[in-house]
C-alpha cells in the first residue's frame, strides 16, 4: 500500500565538479513510498524551479550541442582506454621476440589491467577534492604519457612499467567518464540511455583492438599500438579543456589532503594484488601448496580484513563505513564482482573455443565475438530505455542475470561437435543479458546513495567489476589449464608439446593429425567445460546477490 511521508526538508542536488551539496529547507516535500517500502528517488523540485530542464547537459549548464561535443570527447577517451585492453594481444609474440623475453610478456596485459583496476577507488575519492573535470584531464595526461613511454620502450621491463603507467591513466578515464555522465550531465533516471554509448564503444574496441594490433605489428611496427593514442587522445583532452565546464563546490584542499585515507588505500591495493597473484600462480607458476601461493593468499585475506576494520576509524575513508551497513550497496558490490568475472571470462575464452573447435584464426575468432557485442549493443540501451520509461532501477539487472544463468548453463554443453549457429544465437542472447545487468546494477548503486557519494560509489562499483574481470580470467585459467594439462599427459604427449599447445591453441591443428588430433581437441573442449561451469557459478551468484539489492523508483 502506498504511503506518504512528510519530510521537513527538500534535498537539492547541485551539480558540481567536486560533488553535490544538500540544502535543507523549511518547506515540506512528499516522498512516495513504493509497495516494497523503499522511497522513490527524486531529482530536483519542479515547483521551486530547480533542475526543471530535463534536456541532456542542463545540469551542467551546457547546450544540447555542447553536451554532444562533450559526449564525443568522453567516448573518444573511453574508446582508447578500451582499445588498450587487448590491442597488444596479437602483437605479444613479435614484442617478445624483439626483446627476447616471452616469459614476462603476460604482464603486458596484466600490468595494465591491475593498475587500471586499483586506481579506480582512488580517482573516485580524489575527485571530491580536486573535481571530476580536473581529475579527468589529469588521467588523460597520464594515459598519453604512458602511451608515449610504451611506444618508445627499449626493453620488456620498461614496456611493462609503461603499461602500468598507462593503466593508471586509463582507469581514471573509465571511472570518471561514467561518473561525469550520471552525476553531472544527465538525470539519473535517463543515465542508462547515455551509458549505452559506453557499452557500444567497448564492444567496438574489443573487436577492433586485436585487428589493429595484428595490422600494426605485421605491416608497420608494434609501437603504433601505442602511438595511435598520441594521435587521437588529444581530441578528448581538448574537448574537456575548452567545452566541459562543471561548477565547483569550494573545497579546503589542505584539509582534504590531510584527512585522505592513505593507509586504507595501501591496504586495499595490497590485498587485491596479493590475492590476484596467489590465484594466478596457483597450479601454473607454482603448486597450490607452495609457500608462494599460500603466503600471498593468506596475506591478501589478512590485509582485506584489516582494511575493513581500519575504514571504521579513519576520518575520511576511501570506503565509507555507511556502505558496510547498506545491504543494497553491499549486494551490488558482490553482484558487480561476479558480473565482471563472467563478462571478461566469456570474452576471453570464447575466442579460444572458436580457434580450437572451428579452426578459426586468432583474428577471425575475435570477430566471432561480434554476436556477443551485438547483444550488448541491444541490451544496454533497451535497459536504459526501460529505466527512463518506467523509472525502475534494478529489474534490468534481475532479467539480465537470469538470461546469463540460462545461456551460460547451455554453454556448459559446448563440446567438439557444437555448431557455429548454436554458438552465435546463444552469444547474442548472452550479450543482451550482460548489457541489461550492467545498466541495472550501476544505476541502482547510484540511486542508493546521497548525491555527494555518487562519485565514490561509482568508482567502487567499477572497481569491483574490474577486479572481478581479473579474478574471473585467473580462476578460469586455473580450473581449465590444470585439467587440460592432466588430460594431455594421459594422452602420452611429450611435455614440450604440451607447453606449446598450452600457449597457443592454434598449434593443435599443426602438430597433430588423425585420431590424436581429435582426442586433443576433445580434451580441450572437455577442459573448457570446467571454465564454463565457473562462469555459470558466477552468473548464479550475480542473480542471487542482485536479489538482495533494493529496487528504486524514479519519479518524473
C-alpha positions in Angstrom: 0.0 0.0 0.0 1.3 3.4 -1.0 2.0 5.8 1.9 3.2 9.4 2.1 5.9 10.6 4.5 6.3 14.3 5.3 9.9 15.4 5.5 11.0 18.7 6.9 13.5 19.4 4.2 14.0 19.2 0.5 17.1 17.6 -0.9 18.5 19.5 -3.8 21.3 18.1 -5.9 23.6 20.8 -7.1 25.8 19.5 -9.9 29.4 20.2 -9.3 32.8 19.3 -10.4 33.7 18.4 -6.9 30.5 16.7 -5.8 27.0 17.8 -4.6 25.6 19.6 -1.7 22.5 19.0 0.4 20.4 22.1 1.2 17.8 21.7 3.8 14.7 24.0 3.6 11.8 24.6 5.8 9.2 23.6 3.2 7.8 20.1 3.1 8.2 17.6 0.4 6.1 14.5 -0.1 8.2 11.4 -0.7 6.2 8.5 -2.1 7.0 5.1 -0.7 6.6 2.2 -3.1 4.8 -1.0 -2.3 8.1 -2.6 -1.2 8.6 0.2 1.3 11.5 1.9 -0.4 11.5 5.6 -1.0 11.3 6.9 -4.6 14.2 8.8 -5.9 13.5 12.5 -6.6 15.8 14.7 -8.6 15.0 18.3 -8.3 11.9 20.2 -7.2 10.0 21.4 -10.2 7.7 23.5 -8.0 10.6 25.6 -6.9 12.0 25.8 -10.4 15.0 23.7 -9.6 16.5 21.3 -12.2 13.3 21.5 -14.2 15.1 21.3 -17.5 15.4 17.6 -18.4 17.4 18.1 -21.6 20.8 16.4 -21.6 23.6 18.7 -20.3 21.2 21.0 -18.5 22.6 20.0 -15.1 26.0 21.4 -16.1 24.6 24.4 -18.0 25.5 23.0 -21.4 23.5 23.4 -24.6 22.4 20.3 -26.4 25.2 20.9 -28.9 27.8 21.3 -26.2 26.5 18.2 -24.5 27.1 16.0 -27.6 30.5 17.5 -28.2 31.4 16.6 -24.6 30.0 13.1 -25.1 32.2 12.8 -28.1 35.3 13.8 -26.1 34.4 11.4 -23.2 33.8 8.5 -25.5 37.0 9.1 -27.5 38.9 8.7 -24.3 36.8 5.7 -23.3 37.5 4.1 -26.7 41.2 4.4 -26.4 41.1 3.1 -22.9 39.1 0.0 -24.0 41.4 -0.4 -27.1 44.4 -0.8 -24.9 42.9 -3.8 -23.1 43.6 -6.1 -26.0 45.4 -4.2 -28.8 48.6 -5.9 -27.7 47.2 -9.4 -27.7 48.1 -10.1 -31.3 51.4 -8.2 -31.0 52.8 -10.0 -28.0 54.7 -12.7 -30.0 56.5 -10.0 -32.0 57.2 -7.8 -29.0 58.5 -10.8 -27.0 60.7 -11.8 -29.9 62.2 -8.4 -30.3 63.1 -8.2 -26.6 63.8 -11.9 -26.2 61.5 -12.1 -23.2 58.5 -14.3 -23.7 58.1 -15.4 -20.1 57.4 -11.9 -18.9 55.1 -11.0 -21.8 51.9 -11.8 -20.0 52.5 -8.8 -17.8 51.9 -6.6 -20.8 48.2 -7.3 -20.3 48.1 -8.0 -16.6 50.1 -4.8 -15.7 47.7 -2.6 -17.5 44.6 -4.3 -16.1 45.8 -4.4 -12.5 46.8 -0.7 -12.3 43.6 0.2 -14.2 41.5 -1.5 -11.5 43.4 -0.5 -8.4 43.4 3.2 -9.1 39.6 3.4 -9.7 38.6 4.0 -6.0 41.4 6.5 -5.6 40.1 8.6 -8.5 36.6 8.4 -7.1 37.8 9.8 -3.8 40.2 12.3 -5.2 37.5 13.7 -7.5 35.8 15.0 -4.3 38.9 17.1 -3.6 40.1 18.3 -7.0 36.9 18.0 -9.1 36.0 15.4 -11.7 36.9 17.6 -14.7 40.4 18.3 -13.3 40.9 14.6 -12.5 39.7 13.6 -16.0 42.3 16.0 -17.5 45.0 14.5 -15.3 44.0 10.9 -16.2 44.2 11.9 -19.9 47.7 13.3 -19.5 48.9 10.2 -17.6 47.4 8.0 -20.3 49.2 10.0 -23.0 52.5 9.9 -21.1 52.2 6.1 -20.6 51.4 5.6 -24.2 54.4 7.6 -25.3 56.6 5.6 -22.9 55.2 2.3 -24.2 55.9 3.3 -27.8 59.5 4.4 -27.0 60.3 1.4 -24.7 63.8 -0.1 -25.2 63.2 -3.3 -23.1 60.5 -5.5 -21.8 60.8 -4.2 -18.3 60.4 -0.7 -19.5 57.4 -1.6 -21.6 55.7 -3.4 -18.6 56.4 -0.4 -16.3 55.0 2.0 -19.0 51.9 -0.2 -19.4 51.3 0.2 -15.6 51.5 4.0 -16.0 49.1 3.8 -18.9 46.7 1.7 -16.8 46.7 4.4 -14.1 45.5 6.9 -16.7 43.1 4.5 -18.3 41.4 3.6 -15.1 40.8 7.3 -14.3 39.3 7.9 -17.7 37.0 4.9 -17.4 35.8 5.6 -13.9 35.4 9.4 -14.4 33.5 9.2 -17.7 30.8 7.2 -16.0 30.5 9.5 -13.0 30.5 12.7 -15.1 27.7 11.4 -17.3 25.5 10.1 -14.5 26.2 12.8 -11.8 26.9 15.9 -13.8 25.4 15.8 -17.3 22.0 13.9 -17.2 19.3 13.0 -14.8 19.9 9.6 -13.1 16.7 8.3 -14.5 17.9 8.9 -18.1 21.5 7.9 -17.4 21.2 4.4 -18.8 20.4 5.7 -22.3 23.6 7.6 -22.4 25.7 5.0 -20.7 24.8 2.6 -23.5 27.2 4.6 -25.7 30.0 3.3 -23.4 28.9 -0.3 -24.0 28.9 0.3 -27.7 32.3 1.9 -27.6 33.7 -1.0 -25.6 32.2 -3.5 -28.0 33.8 -1.8 -31.0 37.1 -1.6 -29.2 37.0 -5.3 -28.2 36.7 -6.2 -31.9 39.0 -3.6 -33.4 41.7 -3.9 -30.8 43.2 -7.3 -31.8 42.8 -6.5 -35.5 44.7 -3.2 -35.2 47.4 -4.9 -33.1 47.9 -7.5 -35.7 48.0 -5.0 -38.6 50.4 -2.6 -36.8 52.8 -5.3 -35.7 52.8 -7.1 -39.1 52.9 -4.2 -41.5 54.3 -1.2 -39.6 55.6 -1.7 -36.1 54.1 -2.8 -32.8 54.9 0.6 -31.4 52.0 2.1 -33.3 49.7 0.1 -30.9 50.6 2.9 -28.5 51.5 5.8 -30.8 47.9 5.8 -32.1 46.9 7.1 -28.7 49.1 10.1 -29.1 47.3 11.0 -32.3 43.7 10.6 -31.0 43.7 11.1 -27.2 44.3 14.9 -27.5 40.8 15.2 -29.0 39.4 14.1 -25.7 41.8 16.3 -23.8 41.0 19.4 -25.8 37.2 19.0 -25.7 37.4 18.6 -21.9 39.6 21.7 -21.6 37.5 24.0 -23.8 33.9 22.7 -23.7 33.3 20.8 -20.5 32.5 23.2 -17.6 31.3 21.9 -14.3 30.5 24.2 -11.3 32.8 23.6 -8.3 31.9 23.4 -4.6 34.5 25.3 -2.5 37.0 22.8 -1.0 39.7 23.2 1.6 42.5 21.3 -0.3 44.9 21.2 2.6 42.3 19.8 5.0 41.1 17.2 2.5 44.7 16.1 1.7 45.5 15.8 5.4 42.4 13.6 6.0 42.9 11.4 3.0 42.8 7.7 3.7 46.4 6.8 2.7 46.6 3.6 4.9 43.3 2.3 3.6 44.4 2.9 0.0 47.6 1.0 0.5 45.8 -1.9 2.3 43.2 -2.2 -0.4 45.8 -2.2 -3.2 48.0 -4.6 -1.4 45.1 -7.1 -0.6 43.9 -7.1 -4.2 47.3 -7.5 -5.6 48.3 -10.4 -3.3 45.0 -12.3 -3.9 45.4 -11.9 -7.6 48.9 -13.1 -7.6 48.0 -16.1 -5.5 45.2 -17.2 -7.7 47.2 -16.5 -10.9 50.2 -18.5 -9.7 48.3 -21.5 -8.3 48.8 -24.6 -10.4 50.5 -22.6 -13.2 53.7 -21.0 -11.9 53.8 -22.7 -8.5 51.9 -25.7 -6.9 48.8 -24.7 -4.9 50.5 -26.0 -1.7 53.7 -23.9 -2.3 54.7 -21.2 0.1 54.4 -18.5 -2.6 50.8 -19.3 -3.3 49.6 -19.8 0.3 51.6 -16.8 1.5 50.1 -14.4 -1.0 46.5 -15.7 -0.5 46.8 -15.6 3.3 48.5 -12.2 3.2 45.8 -10.9 0.9 42.9 -12.1 3.2 44.6 -10.6 6.3 45.1 -7.2 4.5 41.5 -7.3 3.4 40.2 -7.8 6.9 42.5 -5.1 8.3 41.2 -2.8 5.6 37.6 -3.4 6.6 38.4 -2.7 10.2 40.5 0.4 9.6 37.8 2.0 7.5 35.7 2.4 10.6 38.2 4.6 12.3 39.6 6.9 9.7 38.2 10.4 9.3 37.6 10.3 5.5 37.6 6.7 4.4 38.1 5.6 0.8 35.3 3.0 1.5 32.7 4.8 3.7 31.5 2.6 6.5 28.0 3.6 5.7 28.3 1.3 2.7 29.0 -1.7 5.0 25.7 -1.0 6.7 23.8 -0.7 3.4 22.6 -4.1 2.4 21.7 -3.0 -1.1 25.1 -1.5 -1.8 27.0 -4.5 -0.5 24.8 -6.8 -2.5 25.5 -4.7 -5.7 29.3 -4.8 -4.9 29.1 -8.6 -4.8 27.0 -8.8 -7.9 29.4 -6.5 -9.8 32.4 -8.7 -8.9 30.7 -11.8 -10.4 29.3 -9.8 -13.3 32.8 -8.7 -14.2 34.1 -12.2 -13.8 31.5 -13.7 -16.2 31.8 -10.8 -18.7 35.5 -10.9 -19.3 35.8 -14.7 -18.7 33.4 -15.3 -21.6 35.0 -12.6 -23.8 38.5 -14.1 -23.2 37.8 -17.8 -23.6 35.0 -18.0 -26.2 37.5 -17.0 -29.0 39.8 -19.8 -27.8 36.9 -22.3 -28.2 36.4 -21.0 -31.8 40.1 -21.3 -32.6 40.1 -24.9 -31.4 36.7 -26.3 -32.5 36.1 -24.3 -35.7 39.7 -23.9 -36.6 39.4 -20.1 -36.8 42.5 -17.9 -36.9 43.1 -15.6 -33.9 41.7 -12.7 -35.8 38.6 -14.5 -37.1 38.0 -15.9 -33.6 38.0 -12.3 -32.3 35.4 -11.4 -34.9 33.4 -14.3 -33.6 32.7 -12.2 -30.6 30.5 -9.9 -32.7 27.3 -11.7 -31.7 28.1 -11.0 -28.1 28.9 -7.4 -28.8 25.6 -7.1 -30.8 23.7 -8.4 -27.8 25.4 -5.9 -25.5 24.6 -3.1 -28.0 21.0 -4.2 -27.8 20.6 -5.0 -24.1 22.2 -1.9 -22.7 20.2 0.8 -24.5 17.0 -1.2 -24.1 17.6 -1.4 -20.4 18.3 2.4 -20.3 15.0 3.0 -22.1 13.1 0.8 -19.6 14.6 2.8 -16.7 13.7 6.1 -18.4 10.2 4.9 -19.4 9.1 3.2 -16.2 11.5 4.7 -13.7 12.7 1.3 -12.3 16.4 0.7 -11.5 17.0 -2.9 -10.6 14.6 -5.0 -12.7 17.0 -4.8 -15.6 19.7 -6.5 -13.5 17.4 -9.3 -12.5 16.3 -10.0 -16.1 19.9 -9.7 -17.4 21.3 -12.0 -14.7 18.6 -14.6 -15.3 19.5 -14.6 -19.1 23.1 -15.1 -18.1 22.3 -18.1 -16.0 20.2 -19.6 -18.7 22.6 -19.1 -21.6 25.8 -20.0 -19.7 24.0 -23.1 -18.5 23.5 -24.0 -22.2 27.2 -23.1 -22.9 28.4 -25.7 -20.4 27.2 -28.2 -23.0 29.6 -26.9 -25.6 31.9 -29.6 -26.9 33.9 -30.6 -30.0 30.7 -31.1 -32.0 28.9 -27.8 -31.1 27.6 -26.0 -34.2 28.5 -22.4 -35.0 24.8 -21.5 -35.4 24.1 -22.6 -31.8 27.1 -20.6 -30.5 26.0 -17.4 -32.4 22.4 -17.5 -31.1 23.5 -18.1 -27.6 26.1 -15.4 -27.6 23.6 -12.8 -28.9 21.2 -13.6 -26.0 24.0 -13.7 -23.5 25.1 -10.2 -24.7 21.6 -8.9 -24.2 21.7 -10.2 -20.6 25.1 -8.7 -19.9 24.0 -5.3 -21.2 20.8 -5.2 -19.2 22.6 -6.3 -16.0 25.4 -3.7 -16.4 22.9 -0.8 -16.6 20.7 -2.1 -13.8 23.5 -2.6 -11.3 25.2 0.7 -11.9 22.1 2.9 -11.8 20.8 1.1 -8.7 24.1 1.7 -6.8 24.0 5.4 -7.7 20.3 5.6 -6.6 21.1 4.0 -3.3 23.3 6.9 -2.0 23.3 10.6 -1.4 24.2 12.7 -4.4 27.5 13.6 -2.7 28.5 9.9 -2.7 27.7 9.1 -6.3 31.3 9.6 -7.4 32.6 7.4 -4.7 30.1 4.6 -5.1 30.5 4.7 -8.9 34.3 4.3 -8.6 33.9 1.4 -6.2 31.3 -0.3 -8.4 33.6 -0.1 -11.4 36.5 -1.2 -9.2 34.5 -4.3 -8.1 33.6 -5.1 -11.7 37.2 -4.7 -12.9 38.6 -6.8 -10.0 36.0 -9.4 -11.0 37.4 -9.2 -14.6 40.8 -10.1 -13.3 39.8 -12.8 -10.9 37.4 -14.3 -13.5 40.1 -14.8 -16.0 42.6 -16.0 -13.4 40.3 -18.6 -11.9 39.1 -19.7 -15.3 42.7 -20.3 -16.4 43.4 -22.2 -13.2 40.5 -24.6 -13.4 40.8 -25.0 -17.2 44.6 -25.4 -17.6 45.0 -27.7 -14.6 42.5 -30.2 -16.1 43.9 -29.8 -19.6 47.4 -30.4 -18.5 46.3 -33.6 -16.8 44.3 -34.8 -19.8 47.1 -34.1 -22.3 49.5 -36.0 -20.0 47.3 -39.1 -20.2 47.4 -39.0 -24.0 51.2 -39.6 -23.7 52.1 -36.3 -25.4 55.6 -35.0 -24.8 56.0 -32.3 -22.2 57.5 -29.9 -24.7 54.5 -30.2 -27.0 52.1 -29.8 -24.0 53.7 -26.5 -23.1 53.5 -25.4 -26.8 49.8 -26.0 -27.2 49.0 -24.6 -23.7 50.5 -21.3 -25.0 48.9 -21.3 -28.5 45.7 -23.4 -29.2 46.3 -23.0 -33.0 49.3 -25.3 -32.7 46.9 -28.2 -32.1 46.0 -28.5 -35.8 49.6 -28.0 -36.9 51.3 -30.5 -34.6 48.7 -33.4 -34.7 46.6 -35.2 -37.2 44.1 -38.1 -37.4 42.7 -39.6 -34.2 45.3 -38.0 -31.9 44.2 -34.5 -33.1 40.6 -35.4 -32.5 41.5 -36.6 -29.0 43.5 -33.5 -28.2 40.6 -31.2 -29.4 38.1 -33.3 -27.3 40.4 -32.8 -24.3 40.5 -29.1 -24.9 36.7 -28.9 -25.1 36.2 -31.0 -22.0 38.7 -28.9 -20.0 37.0 -25.7 -21.1 33.8 -27.1 -19.6 35.4 -26.6 -16.2 35.7 -22.9 -17.0 32.1 -22.7 -18.3 30.9 -24.2 -15.0 32.9 -21.5 -13.2 31.1 -18.9 -15.4 27.8 -20.5 -14.6 28.6 -20.2 -10.9 29.4 -16.5 -11.4 26.1 -15.9 -13.2 24.2 -17.7 -10.5 25.9 -15.7 -7.7 25.2 -12.5 -9.7 21.5 -13.3 -9.8 21.3 -14.2 -6.1 23.3 -11.1 -5.0 21.2 -8.8 -7.1 18.0 -10.2 -5.5 19.2 -8.8 -2.2 19.5 -5.2 -3.6 16.7 -2.7 -3.4 14.5 -1.7 -6.3 14.4 2.1 -6.6 11.6 4.0 -8.3 12.4 7.2 -10.1 9.6 9.8 -10.3 9.4 12.3 -13.2 
